[in-house]
């Protein structure tokens, strides 16, 4: 039985072209907004709240979003003159949409959170070796998935249907792909929970909770559709909804991560930067963040530059200074000394506390 015969005439792919063109145009518009947002963040990468997002990794995230978008459109729609990939299903459905799109997208989110955990929880520096190990892990997963998917026969992975002009997935491809994606989703969930205390200044926990929520909706829909309606791509509305679901995860992540700092950099530059440091001070991170910024690559990386013991001493000093400012009259009398003229002067600890915020701001 021909696969074309499985599809009622009224729902054969792209019989009504306006829906396909609208879906693609909507995605291009979202991608254009993300491109402008990313470009501005790179331009203003020295602004502390933007710099804290780790712009080099954000750049890789942007690339994965772009490749994922191209792979999704190339797989789901046959639009001659714009997206007409014919027999390139393995390239666009397997490598672009899944491998360089979804897998890289997941990996970058995990690795970004790990950098914060390493610096602020483990009190360790980010080194070239750590970045290399992160890249190696992705390459192992990518090659372990990509090579078998590429060399297996098309009936098991992805095949092109000339009469319909679309790519159709095989069951082996579906099971392998979704197993790895769900494992990556669980890894993001675990790392996000571990990073829940890195919150007030950096907002990573709140932002990742939102990203995980949106990605959960997308992943559940895609899992159900691919396993229950395996030939979903033959149905115009299911295919279109699948594309918009991927927009929900793919096209929103960058806006969630960069939207607030970019907006405030434009419209509320100094006041937001001041609040950023004040909130960091309330978290006890001023001294640590001051000591963990090192400009190794284009002045954009957030890295640890001192040994853990030094960081601990800095945080302990800051904690003590905060306690001294909140104590009663007895503490005030003991935390100040008088000079021969009877003038009250702050101790060294108080001076350190009052200058820590300005020092951190100056170094950023």
Buried (B, 14 or more C-beta within 10 A) or exposed (E): EEBBEEBEEEBBBBEEEEBBBEBBEBBEEBBEEBBEBBEBBBEBBEBBBBBBBBBBBBBBBBBBBBBBBBBBBBBBBBBEEBBEBEEBBBBBBBBBBBBBBBBBBBBBBBBBBBBBBBBBEEBBBBEEEBBEEBEEEBEEBBEEBBEEBBEBEBEBBBBBBEEBBBBBBBEBBBEBBBEBBEEBBEBBBEBBEBBEEBBBBBBBBEBBBBBBEBBEEBBEBBBEBBEEEBEBBBBBEBBBBBBBBBBBBBBBBBBBBBEBBBEBBEEEEEEBBEBBBBBBBEBBBBBBBBBBBBBEEEEBBBBBBBEEEBBEBBBEBBEEBBEBBEEEEEEEEEBBEEEEEEEEEBBEBBEBBEEBBEBBBEEB
